[in-house]
Amino acid sequence: MKLASFDVKNKKILLRVDFNVAIEGGRVMEPRRIEAAIPTIKWLIERRASLVAMSHLGRPQGWDKKYSLEPVARVLSEILRREKIPASVELWAKPFPGPELALRAGALKPNEILMLENLRFHPGEEKNDPILAKFLSGLGDMFVQEAFGAMHRAHASVDALARLMPQRTFGFLVEKELEVLGRLLSNAPKPFLVILGGLKVSDKISAIDHLLEKGVDRVLVGGALAYTFLKAKGVAVGKSPVEEDWVERVKPLVGQNGHGRLLIRKDHWIVRDVNNPAGARQTQDAAIAEEWEGVDVGPKTLEAFSKEIASAQTIFWNGPVGIIEVPPFERGSSEIARMIAARTKAGALTVLGGGDTIYALSKAGVSEAEFTHVSTGGGATIGFLEGKVLPGVAAMAGR
């Protein structure tokens, strides 16, 4: 059953959210993942449910104030006020499990939100500890999974907890993620184009393999991971980053096994020193001289990518094609963002994934509303496109 089919009045809802956001100096730098859960929270609050909200944040080693969810709880309260959602937020800033927390959760009234402190403060979270899951299950009547970005991990709040709750369902965000990403694998309009950037081939090679099997028409390889592909082709890459262990692995893809469907960056902006952008220059082709490093795609690459994007009916983009943190090497990613936005207006199905890809949109001055869907998952999105059954999906299905 979908969430909209449940009667949640006066029920205590265990809501697993993904509020794993960037925090600097005690401030949330990018609230997008918090905002993404608001439609589900609003729906539950409007129907007089109370919530026990749970999230992880970062990779703490034990209880560490640096990774506290206190700034997140504060921003959630601000968003609820701004959206005129009549709910209060209280952070449970004490260790758990324990009887004190059980009593507080049991006393929750409709429209109250009790947010637990960072789940990863408890060692049982990442160990998928059944004892922790059993305690959490006793805090509510029903489980709502709204943390798509965590569903590729078999952790206690994602896997073991879901299996213990007779009443469980996905939130609206996860429903949409699974529906849209599912279309990419089963019912995507053609031509279907995949644009991959970012740093590591190892993170995305299985997704490339699976998408090619599913009939993707073209894969454009533009980020730092392209240097591993270029080296596999025998092209000089200077001191650009290469995953040496993966050079042999990708050789079949750049050869016959790729069936000519991979288009790897054709030229570059290069520097001797990333901290000295003024010394950048363009290459004439894909080769990079010794002592130089690629930092962005060049005009020939953008021209080739533009031709592919212009005719695509489905586009999936994951990962920037340059070092977007260092101006002006965000130019290639910004151009691609604007091209894909234009295709969305023309009726194409466009899906973006990955935090760095979203950051590239802000650099380009393009809003998320200009695309069909912007996924909140990083590893979960790639895992899904690899054809894997995500632990969080399996747990909800009881498999």
Secondary structure, 3 states (H helix, E strand, C coil): CCHHHCCCCCCEEEEEECCCCCEECCEECCCHHHHHCHHHHHHHHHCCCEEEEECCCCCCCCCCHHHCCHHHHHHHHHHHHHCCCCCEEEEECCCCCCHHHHHHHHCCCCCEEEEECCHHHCCCCCCCCHHHHHHHHCCCCEEEEECHHHCCCCCHHHHHHHHHCCCEEECHHHHHHHHHHHHHHHCCCCCEEEEECCCCCCCCHHHHHHHHHCCCCEEEECCCCHHHHHHHCCCCECCCCCCHHHHHHHHHHHCHHHCCCEEECCCEEEECCCCCHHHCEECCCCCECCCCEEEEECHHHHHHHHHHHHHCCEEEEECCCCCCCCCCCCHHHHHHHHHHHHHHHCCCEEEEECHHHHHHHHHHCCCHHHCCEECCCCHHHHHHHCCCCCHHHHHHHCC
